[in-house]
Amino acid sequence: MSQAALDRFGQLLMKKVRDEAVTDWKMIIDGRMKGESAEKVRALLRDVSDTDKKLVLQLIPGVVDTVLHHLLWAAEQEADLQLGMKMKDGIEELRDISDGLPGELYSDEGWISRFSEEDRFIL
């Protein structure tokens, strides 16, 4: 079992899910994202101060990270669900490689620090 499979999955999750979700919400709030839903969000925030909008923007990475944490927790706990990466020697089951999939997100060596380009939520 390889760390490479875990890292490939972490990089994919950070680039294609975390960064995309955080960027989408930034674009919705600042007006770069078009569409009916984006307009409804901006309408809700129309009377909110710039300071409060900055607070909302700072919270978005934390909300996304919480969703990822619970997704990884569910994937780890649900015996009927397999989560693997196809490697040259076959498919590697990620929960067998990690000592805790949700924990892979955090710390200076975690997926967020190593692979995400978006801000981190820090209290």
The first five atom37 places (N, CA, C, CB, O) and aatype in JSON, in Angstrom:
{
  "aatype": [12, 15, 5, 0, 0, 10, 3, 1, 13, 7, 5, 10, 10, 12, 11, 11, 19, 1, 3, 6, 0, 19, 16, 3, 17, 11, 12, 9, 9, 3, 7, 1, 12, 11, 7, 6, 15, 0, 6, 11, 19, 1, 0, 10, 10, 1, 3, 19, 15, 3, 16, 3, 11, 11, 10, 19, 10, 5, 10, 9, 14, 7, 19, 19, 3, 16, 19, 10, 8, 8, 10, 10, 17, 0, 0, 6, 5, 6, 0, 3, 10, 5, 10, 7, 12, 11, 12, 11, 3, 7, 9, 6, 6, 10, 1, 3, 9, 15, 3, 7, 10, 14, 7, 6, 10, 18, 15, 3, 6, 7, 17, 9, 15, 1, 13, 15, 6, 6, 3, 1, 13, 9, 10],
  "atom_mask": [
    [1, 1, 1, 1, 1],
    [1, 1, 1, 1, 1],
    [1, 1, 1, 1, 1],
    [1, 1, 1, 1, 1],
    [1, 1, 1, 1, 1],
    [1, 1, 1, 1, 1],
    [1, 1, 1, 1, 1],
    [1, 1, 1, 1, 1],
    [1, 1, 1, 1, 1],
    [1, 1, 1, 0, 1],
    [1, 1, 1, 1, 1],
    [1, 1, 1, 1, 1],
    [1, 1, 1, 1, 1],
    [1, 1, 1, 1, 1],
    [1, 1, 1, 1, 1],
    [1, 1, 1, 1, 1],
    [1, 1, 1, 1, 1],
    [1, 1, 1, 1, 1],
    [1, 1, 1, 1, 1],
    [1, 1, 1, 1, 1],
    [1, 1, 1, 1, 1],
    [1, 1, 1, 1, 1],
    [1, 1, 1, 1, 1],
    [1, 1, 1, 1, 1],
    [1, 1, 1, 1, 1],
    [1, 1, 1, 1, 1],
    [1, 1, 1, 1, 1],
    [1, 1, 1, 1, 1],
    [1, 1, 1, 1, 1],
    [1, 1, 1, 1, 1],
    [1, 1, 1, 0, 1],
    [1, 1, 1, 1, 1],
    [1, 1, 1, 1, 1],
    [1, 1, 1, 1, 1],
    [1, 1, 1, 0, 1],
    [1, 1, 1, 1, 1],
    [1, 1, 1, 1, 1],
    [1, 1, 1, 1, 1],
    [1, 1, 1, 1, 1],
    [1, 1, 1, 1, 1],
    [1, 1, 1, 1, 1],
    [1, 1, 1, 1, 1],
    [1, 1, 1, 1, 1],
    [1, 1, 1, 1, 1],
    [1, 1, 1, 1, 1],
    [1, 1, 1, 1, 1],
    [1, 1, 1, 1, 1],
    [1, 1, 1, 1, 1],
    [1, 1, 1, 1, 1],
    [1, 1, 1, 1, 1],
    [1, 1, 1, 1, 1],
    [1, 1, 1, 1, 1],
    [1, 1, 1, 1, 1],
    [1, 1, 1, 1, 1],
    [1, 1, 1, 1, 1],
    [1, 1, 1, 1, 1],
    [1, 1, 1, 1, 1],
    [1, 1, 1, 1, 1],
    [1, 1, 1, 1, 1],
    [1, 1, 1, 1, 1],
    [1, 1, 1, 1, 1],
    [1, 1, 1, 0, 1],
    [1, 1, 1, 1, 1],
    [1, 1, 1, 1, 1],
    [1, 1, 1, 1, 1],
    [1, 1, 1, 1, 1],
    [1, 1, 1, 1, 1],
    [1, 1, 1, 1, 1],
    [1, 1, 1, 1, 1],
    [1, 1, 1, 1, 1],
    [1, 1, 1, 1, 1],
    [1, 1, 1, 1, 1],
    [1, 1, 1, 1, 1],
    [1, 1, 1, 1, 1],
    [1, 1, 1, 1, 1],
    [1, 1, 1, 1, 1],
    [1, 1, 1, 1, 1],
    [1, 1, 1, 1, 1],
    [1, 1, 1, 1, 1],
    [1, 1, 1, 1, 1],
    [1, 1, 1, 1, 1],
    [1, 1, 1, 1, 1],
    [1, 1, 1, 1, 1],
    [1, 1, 1, 0, 1],
    [1, 1, 1, 1, 1],
    [1, 1, 1, 1, 1],
    [1, 1, 1, 1, 1],
    [1, 1, 1, 1, 1],
    [1, 1, 1, 1, 1],
    [1, 1, 1, 0, 1],
    [1, 1, 1, 1, 1],
    [1, 1, 1, 1, 1],
    [1, 1, 1, 1, 1],
    [1, 1, 1, 1, 1],
    [1, 1, 1, 1, 1],
    [1, 1, 1, 1, 1],
    [1, 1, 1, 1, 1],
    [1, 1, 1, 1, 1],
    [1, 1, 1, 1, 1],
    [1, 1, 1, 0, 1],
    [1, 1, 1, 1, 1],
    [1, 1, 1, 1, 1],
    [1, 1, 1, 0, 1],
    [1, 1, 1, 1, 1],
    [1, 1, 1, 1, 1],
    [1, 1, 1, 1, 1],
    [1, 1, 1, 1, 1],
    [1, 1, 1, 1, 1],
    [1, 1, 1, 1, 1],
    [1, 1, 1, 0, 1],
    [1, 1, 1, 1, 1],
    [1, 1, 1, 1, 1],
    [1, 1, 1, 1, 1],
    [1, 1, 1, 1, 1],
    [1, 1, 1, 1, 1],
    [1, 1, 1, 1, 1],
    [1, 1, 1, 1, 1],
    [1, 1, 1, 1, 1],
    [1, 1, 1, 1, 1],
    [1, 1, 1, 1, 1],
    [1, 1, 1, 1, 1],
    [1, 1, 1, 1, 1],
    [1, 1, 1, 1, 1]
  ],
  "atom_positions": [
    [[0.84, -1.18, 0.0], [0.0, 0.0, 0.0], [0.88, 1.24, 0.0], [-0.95, 0.0, 1.2], [1.92, 1.29, 0.65]],
    [[0.42, 2.23, -0.74], [1.33, 3.34, -0.94], [0.76, 4.68, -0.49], [1.72, 3.42, -2.37], [-0.45, 4.93, -0.58]],
    [[1.64, 5.5, -0.02], [1.31, 6.88, 0.3], [0.96, 7.62, -0.98], [2.47, 7.57, 1.04], [0.2, 8.59, -0.96]],
    [[1.51, 7.18, -2.1], [1.26, 7.84, -3.39], [-0.22, 7.82, -3.74], [2.07, 7.16, -4.5], [-0.74, 8.81, -4.25]],
    [[-0.91, 6.73, -3.47], [-2.35, 6.65, -3.75], [-3.11, 7.66, -2.89], [-2.89, 5.22, -3.5], [-4.01, 8.34, -3.38]],
    [[-2.75, 7.73, -1.64], [-3.39, 8.67, -0.72], [-3.13, 10.11, -1.15], [-2.89, 8.44, 0.72], [-4.03, 10.95, -1.12]],
    [[-1.91, 10.39, -1.54], [-1.56, 11.73, -1.99], [-2.27, 12.1, -3.29], [-0.06, 11.85, -2.18], [-2.71, 13.24, -3.45]],
    [[-2.39, 11.16, -4.22], [-3.11, 11.43, -5.48], [-4.57, 11.77, -5.19], [-3.02, 10.22, -6.43], [-5.12, 12.7, -5.78]],
    [[-5.19, 11.01, -4.29], [-6.57, 11.28, -3.94], [-6.68, 12.64, -3.24], [-7.12, 10.16, -3.04], [-7.57, 13.43, -3.55]],
    [[-5.79, 12.9, -2.3], [-5.82, 14.17, -1.59], [-5.65, 15.35, -2.52], [0.0, 0.0, 0.0], [-6.34, 16.36, -2.37]],
    [[-4.75, 15.24, -3.46], [-4.54, 16.32, -4.42], [-5.78, 16.52, -5.29], [-3.31, 16.02, -5.3], [-6.18, 17.66, -5.53]],
    [[-6.39, 15.45, -5.74], [-7.61, 15.53, -6.53], [-8.73, 16.19, -5.72], [-8.04, 14.13, -7.0], [-9.43, 17.07, -6.22]],
    [[-8.9, 15.77, -4.48], [-9.94, 16.31, -3.62], [-9.72, 17.8, -3.34], [-9.99, 15.54, -2.3], [-10.67, 18.58, -3.32]],
    [[-8.48, 18.2, -3.15], [-8.2, 19.61, -2.86], [-8.37, 20.48, -4.11], [-6.77, 19.76, -2.32], [-8.99, 21.55, -4.04]],
    [[-7.84, 20.04, -5.23], [-7.88, 20.86, -6.45], [-9.26, 20.88, -7.09], [-6.86, 20.34, -7.46], [-9.75, 21.94, -7.48]],
    [[-9.89, 19.71, -7.21], [-11.14, 19.6, -7.97], [-12.39, 19.79, -7.13], [-11.19, 18.27, -8.63], [-13.47, 20.01, -7.68]],
    [[-12.27, 19.69, -5.82], [-13.45, 19.84, -4.96], [-13.28, 21.06, -4.05], [-13.67, 18.57, -4.11], [-14.05, 22.02, -4.16]],
    [[-12.29, 21.04, -3.16], [-12.15, 22.13, -2.19], [-11.91, 23.47, -2.87], [-11.01, 21.83, -1.23], [-12.66, 24.42, -2.66]],
    [[-10.87, 23.55, -3.7], [-10.54, 24.83, -4.33], [-11.66, 25.33, -5.23], [-9.25, 24.69, -5.13], [-11.96, 26.52, -5.25]],
    [[-12.29, 24.42, -5.97], [-13.39, 24.81, -6.86], [-14.57, 25.34, -6.07], [-13.83, 23.62, -7.72], [-15.17, 26.34, -6.45]],
    [[-14.93, 24.68, -4.96], [-16.06, 25.12, -4.15], [-15.79, 26.48, -3.52], [-16.37, 24.09, -3.06], [-16.66, 27.35, -3.55]],
    [[-14.61, 26.67, -2.95], [-14.27, 27.95, -2.33], [-14.26, 29.06, -3.39], [-12.89, 27.87, -1.61], [-14.8, 30.14, -3.15]],
    [[-13.67, 28.8, -4.53], [-13.62, 29.79, -5.61], [-15.02, 30.13, -6.1], [-12.77, 29.27, -6.77], [-15.33, 31.3, -6.32]],
    [[-15.86, 29.13, -6.28], [-17.24, 29.39, -6.72], [-17.94, 30.35, -5.78], [-18.03, 28.08, -6.82], [-18.58, 31.3, -6.23]],
    [[-17.83, 30.11, -4.48], [-18.52, 30.97, -3.52], [-17.93, 32.37, -3.47], [-18.46, 30.35, -2.14], [-18.67, 33.34, -3.28]],
    [[-16.64, 32.5, -3.64], [-16.04, 33.83, -3.73], [-16.62, 34.57, -4.94], [-14.49, 33.74, -3.84], [-16.95, 35.75, -4.86]],
    [[-16.72, 33.87, -6.06], [-17.24, 34.47, -7.29], [-18.72, 34.81, -7.17], [-17.01, 33.54, -8.47], [-19.17, 35.81, -7.73]],
    [[-19.47, 34.0, -6.47], [-20.88, 34.32, -6.25], [-21.0, 35.61, -5.47], [-21.6, 33.16, -5.49], [-21.76, 36.5, -5.84]],
    [[-20.24, 35.72, -4.39], [-20.35, 36.89, -3.51], [-19.83, 38.16, -4.17], [-19.6, 36.64, -2.21], [-20.4, 39.23, -4.0]],
    [[-18.74, 38.05, -4.93], [-18.17, 39.28, -5.52], [-18.76, 39.64, -6.89], [-16.68, 39.14, -5.64], [-18.35, 40.63, -7.5]],
    [[-19.71, 38.84, -7.38], [-20.41, 39.2, -8.6], [-19.87, 38.6, -9.88], [0.0, 0.0, 0.0], [-20.43, 38.84, -10.95]],
    [[-18.79, 37.85, -9.81], [-18.23, 37.25, -11.04], [-19.03, 36.04, -11.51], [-16.78, 36.83, -10.8], [-18.97, 35.68, -12.68]],
    [[-19.78, 35.4, -10.61], [-20.6, 34.25, -10.97], [-22.0, 34.75, -11.34], [-20.66, 33.19, -9.8], [-22.61, 35.52, -10.59]],
    [[-22.47, 34.32, -12.47], [-23.79, 34.75, -12.94], [-24.8, 33.64, -12.67], [-23.76, 35.12, -14.46], [-24.44, 32.52, -12.31]],
    [[-26.04, 33.97, -12.86], [-27.09, 32.98, -12.71], [-28.07, 33.35, -11.61], [0.0, 0.0, 0.0], [-27.8, 34.2, -10.77]],
    [[-29.2, 32.68, -11.64], [-30.29, 32.98, -10.71], [-29.9, 32.74, -9.26], [-31.5, 32.15, -11.05], [-30.17, 33.58, -8.4]],
    [[-29.26, 31.62, -8.97], [-28.86, 31.33, -7.59], [-27.85, 32.33, -7.08], [-28.28, 29.92, -7.48], [-27.94, 32.79, -5.94]],
    [[-26.88, 32.68, -7.91], [-25.87, 33.66, -7.51], [-26.53, 35.02, -7.24], [-24.78, 33.81, -8.61], [-26.18, 35.7, -6.28]],
    [[-27.48, 35.4, -8.07], [-28.19, 36.66, -7.86], [-28.97, 36.65, -6.55], [-29.13, 36.94, -9.03], [-29.04, 37.66, -5.86]],
    [[-29.56, 35.51, -6.21], [-30.31, 35.39, -4.95], [-29.38, 35.55, -3.74], [-31.05, 34.03, -4.87], [-29.73, 36.2, -2.76]],
    [[-28.2, 34.95, -3.82], [-27.23, 35.08, -2.73], [-26.82, 36.54, -2.58], [-25.99, 34.19, -2.98], [-26.79, 37.07, -1.48]],
    [[-26.49, 37.18, -3.7], [-26.08, 38.59, -3.64], [-27.21, 39.48, -3.12], [-25.63, 39.07, -5.02], [-26.95, 40.46, -2.41]],
    [[-28.45, 39.15, -3.47], [-29.59, 39.92, -2.95], [-29.67, 39.79, -1.43], [-30.91, 39.44, -3.61], [-29.99, 40.76, -0.74]],
    [[-29.39, 38.6, -0.92], [-29.4, 38.41, 0.53], [-28.31, 39.23, 1.22], [-29.22, 36.93, 0.86], [-28.47, 39.66, 2.36]],
    [[-27.21, 39.42, 0.5], [-26.07, 40.14, 1.09], [-26.04, 41.63, 0.73], [-24.79, 39.49, 0.64], [-25.13, 42.34, 1.15]],
    [[-27.0, 42.09, -0.02], [-26.99, 43.47, -0.52], [-26.87, 44.5, 0.6], [-28.25, 43.73, -1.32], [-26.14, 45.49, 0.44]],
    [[-27.55, 44.3, 1.7], [-27.54, 45.28, 2.79], [-26.51, 44.95, 3.87], [-28.91, 45.38, 3.4], [-26.51, 45.57, 4.94]],
    [[-25.67, 43.98, 3.6], [-24.64, 43.57, 4.57], [-23.4, 44.45, 4.36], [-24.29, 42.04, 4.41], [-23.03, 44.76, 3.23]],
    [[-22.78, 44.84, 5.45], [-21.58, 45.69, 5.36], [-20.42, 44.94, 4.71], [-21.17, 46.19, 6.77], [-20.4, 43.71, 4.67]],
    [[-19.47, 45.7, 4.2], [-18.27, 45.1, 3.6], [-17.52, 44.25, 4.63], [-17.34, 46.19, 3.04], [-16.96, 43.21, 4.29]],
    [[-17.5, 44.69, 5.88], [-16.84, 43.94, 6.95], [-17.52, 42.58, 7.14], [-16.87, 44.73, 8.27], [-16.85, 41.56, 7.28]],
    [[-18.84, 42.58, 7.13], [-19.57, 41.32, 7.29], [-19.4, 40.41, 6.07], [-21.05, 41.59, 7.53], [-19.36, 39.19, 6.21]],
    [[-19.31, 41.01, 4.87], [-19.06, 40.2, 3.67], [-17.69, 39.54, 3.75], [-19.16, 41.07, 2.38], [-17.52, 38.39, 3.35]],
    [[-16.71, 40.26, 4.28], [-15.37, 39.68, 4.46], [-15.43, 38.52, 5.44], [-14.37, 40.75, 4.96], [-14.74, 37.51, 5.25]],
    [[-16.23, 38.65, 6.48], [-16.41, 37.57, 7.45], [-17.01, 36.34, 6.77], [-17.31, 38.03, 8.62], [-16.55, 35.22, 7.0]],
    [[-18.01, 36.55, 5.95], [-18.62, 35.43, 5.21], [-17.57, 34.75, 4.34], [-19.81, 35.93, 4.34], [-17.48, 33.52, 4.31]],
    [[-16.79, 35.55, 3.63], [-15.74, 34.99, 2.77], [-14.7, 34.2, 3.57], [-15.04, 36.1, 1.99], [-14.18, 33.2, 3.08]],
    [[-14.41, 34.64, 4.78], [-13.45, 33.93, 5.63], [-14.03, 32.61, 6.14], [-13.03, 34.8, 6.8], [-13.29, 31.67, 6.38]],
    [[-15.36, 32.55, 6.3], [-16.0, 31.33, 6.8], [-16.12, 30.24, 5.74], [-17.37, 31.66, 7.34], [-16.18, 29.05, 6.08]],
    [[-16.16, 30.62, 4.48], [-16.42, 29.65, 3.41], [-15.43, 28.48, 3.42], [-16.36, 30.34, 2.05], [-15.87, 27.33, 3.34]],
    [[-14.11, 28.69, 3.52], [-13.21, 27.53, 3.55], [-13.5, 26.6, 4.73], [-11.77, 27.99, 3.62], [-13.38, 25.38, 4.6]],
    [[-13.89, 27.15, 5.86], [-14.21, 26.32, 7.02], [-15.43, 25.45, 6.78], [0.0, 0.0, 0.0], [-15.46, 24.28, 7.17]],
    [[-16.45, 26.01, 6.13], [-17.65, 25.24, 5.81], [-17.32, 24.12, 4.83], [-18.75, 26.15, 5.23], [-17.74, 22.98, 5.01]],
    [[-16.56, 24.45, 3.79], [-16.15, 23.44, 2.81], [-15.34, 22.34, 3.49], [-15.34, 24.08, 1.66], [-15.55, 21.16, 3.22]],
    [[-14.42, 22.72, 4.36], [-13.59, 21.72, 5.05], [-14.42, 20.82, 5.96], [-12.51, 22.42, 5.87], [-14.13, 19.63, 6.08]],
    [[-15.45, 21.37, 6.59], [-16.32, 20.56, 7.43], [-17.07, 19.53, 6.6], [-17.32, 21.46, 8.18], [-17.21, 18.38, 7.01]],
    [[-17.54, 19.93, 5.42], [-18.22, 18.98, 4.53], [-17.25, 17.88, 4.11], [-18.78, 19.72, 3.29], [-17.61, 16.7, 4.13]],
    [[-16.04, 18.25, 3.72], [-15.05, 17.25, 3.33], [-14.73, 16.3, 4.49], [-13.76, 17.93, 2.83], [-14.6, 15.1, 4.29]],
    [[-14.6, 16.86, 5.68], [-14.33, 16.04, 6.87], [-15.42, 14.98, 7.05], [-14.23, 16.94, 8.13], [-15.11, 13.8, 7.26]],
    [[-16.66, 15.4, 6.98], [-17.77, 14.46, 7.18], [-17.91, 13.47, 6.03], [-19.08, 15.22, 7.36], [-18.28, 12.32, 6.25]],
    [[-17.6, 13.89, 4.82], [-17.59, 12.97, 3.68], [-16.55, 11.89, 3.89], [-17.31, 13.73, 2.36], [-16.83, 10.7, 3.7]],
    [[-15.35, 12.29, 4.28], [-14.27, 11.32, 4.51], [-14.58, 10.42, 5.71], [-12.94, 12.04, 4.74], [-14.25, 9.23, 5.68]],
    [[-15.19, 10.96, 6.75], [-15.59, 10.16, 7.91], [-16.6, 9.1, 7.49], [-16.18, 11.06, 9.02], [-16.49, 7.94, 7.87]],
    [[-17.6, 9.5, 6.7], [-18.61, 8.56, 6.23], [-17.98, 7.48, 5.35], [-19.72, 9.3, 5.46], [-18.31, 6.3, 5.46]],
    [[-17.07, 7.89, 4.47], [-16.39, 6.92, 3.59], [-15.56, 5.92, 4.4], [-15.49, 7.64, 2.58], [-15.46, 4.75, 4.03]],
    [[-14.99, 6.39, 5.47], [-14.18, 5.52, 6.32], [-15.04, 4.56, 7.14], [-13.31, 6.36, 7.25], [-14.65, 3.41, 7.36]],
    [[-16.19, 5.01, 7.58], [-17.03, 4.22, 8.49], [-17.98, 3.27, 7.78], [-17.81, 5.14, 9.36], [-18.39, 2.26, 8.36]],
    [[-18.35, 3.57, 6.55], [-19.34, 2.77, 5.83], [-18.67, 1.57, 5.17], [-20.08, 3.63, 4.78], [-17.97, 1.71, 4.17]],
    [[-18.9, 0.41, 5.72], [-18.25, -0.82, 5.24], [-18.63, -1.15, 3.8], [-18.6, -1.98, 6.13], [-17.83, -1.74, 3.07]],
    [[-19.83, -0.78, 3.38], [-20.28, -1.1, 2.03], [-19.72, -0.17, 0.96], [-21.78, -1.06, 1.98], [-19.91, -0.4, -0.24]],
    [[-19.04, 0.88, 1.38], [-18.49, 1.85, 0.45], [-16.99, 1.62, 0.29], [-18.77, 3.3, 0.92], [-16.26, 1.53, 1.28]],
    [[-16.56, 1.51, -0.95], [-15.13, 1.39, -1.22], [-14.64, 2.69, -1.85], [-14.82, 0.17, -2.14], [-15.27, 3.23, -2.76]],
    [[-13.52, 3.17, -1.37], [-12.91, 4.38, -1.9], [-11.46, 4.04, -2.22], [-13.02, 5.58, -0.88], [-10.66, 3.81, -1.32]],
    [[-11.15, 4.02, -3.5], [-9.81, 3.61, -3.88], [-9.25, 4.44, -5.02], [0.0, 0.0, 0.0], [-9.97, 5.18, -5.69]],
    [[-7.96, 4.3, -5.2], [-7.28, 4.95, -6.32], [-6.65, 3.86, -7.18], [-6.19, 5.97, -5.83], [-6.01, 2.94, -6.68]],
    [[-6.85, 4.0, -8.48], [-6.26, 3.06, -9.42], [-4.79, 3.46, -9.61], [-7.03, 3.06, -10.8], [-4.47, 4.56, -10.05]],
    [[-3.93, 2.53, -9.26], [-2.49, 2.74, -9.39], [-1.96, 1.7, -10.38], [-1.77, 2.64, -8.01], [-2.71, 0.83, -10.83]],
    [[-0.68, 1.77, -10.71], [-0.16, 0.85, -11.72], [-0.22, -0.61, -11.27], [1.27, 1.21, -12.06], [-0.27, -1.51, -12.11]],
    [[-0.2, -0.85, -9.96], [-0.27, -2.22, -9.45], [-1.68, -2.65, -9.06], [0.64, -2.36, -8.25], [-1.86, -3.71, -8.46]],
    [[-2.68, -1.84, -9.4], [-4.05, -2.17, -9.07], [-4.71, -1.07, -8.26], [0.0, 0.0, 0.0], [-4.15, 0.01, -8.08]],
    [[-5.89, -1.36, -7.77], [-6.65, -0.38, -6.99], [-6.27, -0.49, -5.52], [-8.17, -0.59, -7.17], [-6.27, -1.58, -4.94]],
    [[-5.94, 0.65, -4.94], [-5.58, 0.68, -3.52], [-6.71, 1.3, -2.72], [-4.26, 1.47, -3.3], [-7.15, 2.41, -3.01]],
    [[-7.19, 0.58, -1.72], [-8.27, 1.03, -0.84], [-7.7, 2.07, 0.12], [-8.9, -0.17, -0.06], [-6.8, 1.78, 0.91]],
    [[-8.23, 3.29, 0.06], [-7.66, 4.41, 0.81], [-7.8, 4.25, 2.32], [-8.32, 5.68, 0.38], [-6.89, 4.65, 3.06]],
    [[-8.9, 3.68, 2.8], [-9.04, 3.56, 4.25], [-8.02, 2.58, 4.83], [-10.47, 3.1, 4.6], [-7.71, 2.65, 6.02]],
    [[-7.49, 1.68, 4.0], [-6.47, 0.75, 4.47], [-5.09, 1.41, 4.56], [-6.4, -0.46, 3.55], [-4.22, 0.94, 5.29]],
    [[-4.9, 2.49, 3.83], [-3.61, 3.19, 3.81], [-3.54, 4.21, 4.94], [-3.38, 3.87, 2.46], [-2.48, 4.41, 5.55]],
    [[-4.66, 4.87, 5.2], [-4.7, 5.98, 6.16], [-5.06, 5.5, 7.56], [-5.7, 7.03, 5.71], [-5.78, 4.51, 7.72]],
    [[-4.55, 6.2, 8.58], [-5.01, 5.88, 9.94], [-6.23, 6.72, 10.29], [-3.89, 6.11, 10.97], [-6.67, 6.69, 11.44]],
    [[-6.76, 7.45, 9.35], [-7.97, 8.24, 9.56], [-8.14, 9.22, 8.42], [0.0, 0.0, 0.0], [-7.48, 10.26, 8.4]],
    [[-9.0, 8.91, 7.49], [-9.14, 9.76, 6.3], [-9.45, 11.23, 6.63], [-10.23, 9.21, 5.41], [-8.86, 12.11, 6.01]],
    [[-10.36, 11.53, 7.58], [-10.6, 12.95, 7.87], [-9.35, 13.67, 8.36], [-11.7, 13.08, 8.9], [-9.16, 14.85, 8.07]],
    [[-8.51, 12.99, 9.09], [-7.28, 13.59, 9.61], [-6.27, 13.93, 8.53], [0.0, 0.0, 0.0], [-5.36, 14.73, 8.77]],
    [[-6.42, 13.34, 7.35], [-5.51, 13.65, 6.24], [-5.64, 15.09, 5.76], [-5.77, 12.7, 5.07], [-4.75, 15.63, 5.11]],
    [[-6.77, 15.72, 6.1], [-7.0, 17.11, 5.68], [-6.1, 18.11, 6.39], [-8.44, 17.48, 5.9], [-5.67, 19.1, 5.8]],
    [[-5.82, 17.84, 7.65], [-5.29, 18.87, 8.55], [-3.79, 18.77, 8.8], [-6.01, 18.8, 9.86], [-3.14, 17.83, 8.34]],
    [[-3.27, 19.7, 9.5], [-1.87, 19.85, 9.92], [-1.03, 20.44, 8.79], [-1.28, 18.48, 10.36], [-1.5, 20.6, 7.66]],
    [[0.19, 20.75, 9.12], [1.1, 21.32, 8.12], [1.46, 20.32, 7.03], [2.37, 21.83, 8.79], [1.89, 20.71, 5.95]],
    [[1.29, 19.04, 7.31], [1.58, 18.0, 6.32], [0.3, 17.46, 5.68], [2.35, 16.85, 6.96], [0.35, 16.53, 4.88]],
    [[-0.84, 18.03, 6.03], [-2.13, 17.55, 5.53], [-2.41, 18.01, 4.1], [0.0, 0.0, 0.0], [-1.69, 18.82, 3.53]],
    [[-3.47, 17.46, 3.56], [-3.83, 17.75, 2.17], [-4.11, 19.23, 1.93], [-5.05, 16.94, 1.78], [-3.71, 19.77, 0.9]],
    [[-4.78, 19.89, 2.86], [-5.1, 21.31, 2.66], [-3.81, 22.11, 2.52], [-5.95, 21.85, 3.83], [-3.67, 22.9, 1.58]],
    [[-2.88, 21.91, 3.43], [-1.61, 22.66, 3.38], [-0.79, 22.33, 2.15], [-0.79, 22.38, 4.62], [-0.18, 23.22, 1.55]],
    [[-0.76, 21.06, 1.78], [0.11, 20.66, 0.68], [-0.49, 20.85, -0.71], [0.48, 19.23, 0.85], [0.25, 21.13, -1.66]],
    [[-1.8, 20.71, -0.85], [-2.37, 20.66, -2.19], [-3.37, 21.76, -2.53], [-3.02, 19.37, -2.38], [-3.64, 21.99, -3.71]],
    [[-3.92, 22.44, -1.55], [-4.94, 23.45, -1.83], [-4.29, 24.8, -2.08], [-5.94, 23.55, -0.67], [-3.3, 25.16, -1.45]],
    [[-4.87, 25.54, -3.02], [-4.4, 26.89, -3.3], [-5.29, 27.94, -2.64], [-4.36, 27.13, -4.8], [-4.95, 29.12, -2.65]],
    [[-6.39, 27.51, -2.08], [-7.32, 28.44, -1.44], [-6.97, 28.63, 0.04], [-8.77, 27.94, -1.58], [-6.27, 27.81, 0.65]],
    [[-7.48, 29.72, 0.59], [-7.23, 30.04, 1.99], [-7.71, 28.94, 2.92], [-7.91, 31.34, 2.36], [-8.62, 28.18, 2.59]],
    [[-7.08, 28.87, 4.06], [-7.5, 27.98, 5.13], [-8.33, 28.77, 6.12], [-6.29, 27.33, 5.83], [-8.12, 29.97, 6.3]],
    [[-9.27, 28.09, 6.75], [-10.03, 28.71, 7.82], [-9.25, 28.48, 9.1], [-11.49, 28.14, 7.93], [-9.02, 27.34, 9.49]],
    [[-8.84, 29.57, 9.75], [-8.07, 29.46, 10.98], [-8.73, 30.32, 12.04], [-6.58, 29.88, 10.76], [-8.98, 31.51, 11.82]],
    [[-9.02, 29.73, 13.18], [-9.59, 30.5, 14.28], [-8.53, 31.3, 14.99], [-10.3, 29.59, 15.28], [-8.83, 32.01, 15.95]]
  ]
}
